[in-house]
Amino acid sequence: MTYLRNGDGEETVRIVGVDEVDPAHGCVSWVSPVARALLKARTGDVVTLRTPAGLDELEVLSVSYE
């Protein structure tokens, strides 16, 4: 899944099980805050992610399944 964070930082993540987490390669656990915010999102959706620094808006650019 590729998303735009707060309108300027494009990021790509792969949502995986807790035993497959590898942040260096963009693999995040399905229970992580980012994954939980994105789980039901579709291309074009904007979701809110609550972080310790405040709220981030994530705009979903693309969704792919491997």
PAKE-165464 format. One line per 3 residues: number of its first residue (from 1); their letters; for each residue y, z, x of N, C-alpha, C. Coordinates in Angstrom, 3 decimals. Atoms other than C-alpha are relative to their C-alpha. Layout:
<sites>
NUM = a = Y:Z:X:Y:Z:X:Y:Z:X; ...
</sites>
This chain:
<sites>
1 = mty = -1.157:0.000:0.848:0.000:0.000:0.000:1.227:0.000:0.900; -1.240:0.077:-0.758:3.418:-0.933:1.319:1.141:0.427:-0.908; -1.119:-0.496:0.795:6.545:0.837:0.143:1.250:0.111:0.859
4 = lrn = -1.298:-0.142:-0.634:10.222:1.152:0.948:0.476:1.418:-0.256; -0.439:-1.388:0.149:11.422:4.715:1.596:1.518:0.064:0.006; -1.451:-0.154:0.152:14.955:5.424:0.364:0.771:-1.285:0.285
7 = gdg = -0.690:1.270:-0.121:15.814:1.730:0.452:0.115:-0.586:1.385; -0.191:0.581:-1.331:15.585:1.249:4.208:-1.187:0.071:0.939; 1.106:-0.108:-0.946:12.301:2.224:5.855:-1.314:-0.439:-0.610
10 = eet = 1.258:0.509:0.549:9.271:0.057:5.033:-1.186:0.656:0.709; 1.182:-0.651:-0.555:5.933:1.826:5.513:-1.237:-0.521:-0.708; 1.278:0.406:0.572:2.314:0.849:4.953:-1.002:1.114:0.240
13 = vri = 1.023:-1.026:-0.109:-0.402:3.383:4.247:-1.267:-0.469:-0.695; 1.288:0.209:0.642:-4.047:3.294:3.323:-0.438:1.374:-0.491; 0.404:-1.279:0.572:-5.178:6.068:0.977:-1.513:0.126:0.148
16 = vgv = 1.413:-0.191:-0.339:-8.524:7.468:2.135:-0.446:1.413:-0.362; 0.542:-1.342:0.207:-10.791:10.483:1.743:0.449:0.938:1.108; -0.488:-0.988:-0.971:-10.010:13.710:3.596:-0.704:-0.090:1.352
19 = dev = 0.724:0.114:-1.264:-12.643:12.964:6.242:0.342:-1.271:0.781; -0.364:1.256:-0.654:-11.076:9.570:7.115:1.456:-0.043:0.449; -1.432:-0.042:-0.312:-7.480:10.665:7.784:0.249:-0.394:1.456
22 = dpa = -0.404:0.441:-1.327:-5.868:8.923:10.758:1.466:-0.446:-0.070; -1.423:0.336:0.150:-2.046:9.099:10.628:0.490:-1.076:0.976; -0.428:0.991:-0.984:-1.687:6.981:13.767:-0.269:-1.427:-0.474
25 = hgc = 0.340:1.317:0.528:-3.282:4.083:11.889:0.384:-0.143:-1.476; -0.498:0.099:1.357:-1.568:4.739:8.549:-0.965:0.430:-1.083; 0.981:-0.478:0.970:-4.549:6.383:6.843:0.365:1.419:-0.428
28 = vsw = -0.394:-1.310:0.514:-3.442:9.274:4.617:-0.996:0.461:-1.053; 0.937:-0.584:0.954:-5.590:11.608:2.535:0.505:-0.178:-1.420; -0.369:0.154:1.412:-5.643:11.091:-1.223:0.638:1.252:-0.573
31 = vsp = -0.624:-1.239:0.467:-4.500:14.727:-1.584:1.353:0.263:0.658; -1.308:-0.171:-0.649:-1.399:14.269:0.606:1.105:-0.261:-1.019; -1.112:0.223:0.940:1.989:14.359:-1.140:0.366:-1.477:-0.179
34 = var = -0.335:1.424:0.103:2.683:10.692:-0.342:-1.031:-0.718:-0.863; 1.063:0.666:0.767:-0.673:9.526:-1.698:0.045:0.418:-1.459; -0.042:-0.466:1.390:-0.383:11.682:-4.815:1.153:-0.643:-0.755
37 = all = -1.138:0.656:0.638:3.036:10.157:-5.537:-0.299:-1.476:-0.278; 0.247:1.435:0.094:1.687:6.619:-5.046:-1.277:-0.392:-0.752; 1.322:0.330:0.539:-1.793:6.832:-6.613:0.011:-0.918:-1.216
40 = kar = 0.007:0.824:1.215:-0.962:5.303:-10.002:1.133:-1.013:-0.040; -1.137:0.916:-0.047:2.013:3.223:-8.889:-0.467:-1.441:0.130; 0.255:1.435:-0.090:2.121:-0.552:-9.190:1.152:-0.659:0.754
43 = tgd = -1.052:0.748:-0.676:4.124:-3.195:-7.353:1.261:-0.001:-0.860; -1.274:-0.046:0.702:7.790:-2.800:-8.304:0.378:1.378:-0.511; -0.290:-1.358:0.459:7.497:0.861:-9.349:0.815:0.759:1.039
46 = vvt = -0.729:-0.917:-0.872:9.862:3.455:-7.911:-0.458:1.403:-0.378; 0.478:-1.362:0.235:8.384:6.940:-7.546:0.791:0.973:0.859; -0.728:-1.032:-0.737:9.904:10.196:-6.365:-0.986:0.862:0.773
49 = lrt = 0.807:-0.853:-0.865:8.429:12.160:-3.477:0.832:1.214:0.373; -0.685:-1.249:-0.349:9.435:15.799:-3.061:-0.421:0.394:1.419; 0.256:-0.398:-1.387:9.748:16.728:0.634:0.795:1.268:0.299
52 = pag = -0.786:-1.181:-0.360:11.040:19.865:2.393:1.491:-0.319:0.177; -1.398:0.395:-0.207:14.241:17.912:3.146:0.680:-0.452:-1.294; -0.573:0.446:1.268:14.742:16.921:-0.501:-0.880:-1.044:-0.655
55 = lde = 0.739:1.025:0.716:13.727:14.008:-2.709:0.138:-1.348:0.684; 0.001:1.360:-0.523:12.759:10.573:-1.388:-0.424:-0.929:-1.129; 0.423:1.011:0.945:12.514:7.447:-3.504:-0.868:-1.009:0.735
58 = lev = 0.920:0.958:-0.580:9.562:5.191:-2.759:-0.117:-1.183:-0.950; 0.138:1.212:0.801:9.698:1.615:-4.055:-1.236:-0.747:0.481; 1.259:0.646:-0.364:6.247:0.034:-4.085:0.229:-1.501:0.140
61 = lsv = -0.176:1.420:-0.271:6.398:-3.408:-2.466:-1.276:-0.795:-0.229; 1.269:0.681:0.221:2.708:-4.299:-2.562:-1.140:1.010:-0.025; 1.210:-0.823:0.096:-0.679:-2.851:-3.420:-1.168:-0.920:0.315
64 = sye = 1.204:0.790:-0.305:-3.924:-4.116:-1.913:-1.193:0.943:0.075; 1.239:-0.774:-0.024:-7.505:-2.943:-2.136:-0.937:-0.612:1.024; 0.926:0.502:-1.032:-9.913:-3.224:0.775:-1.407:0.420:-0.318
</sites>
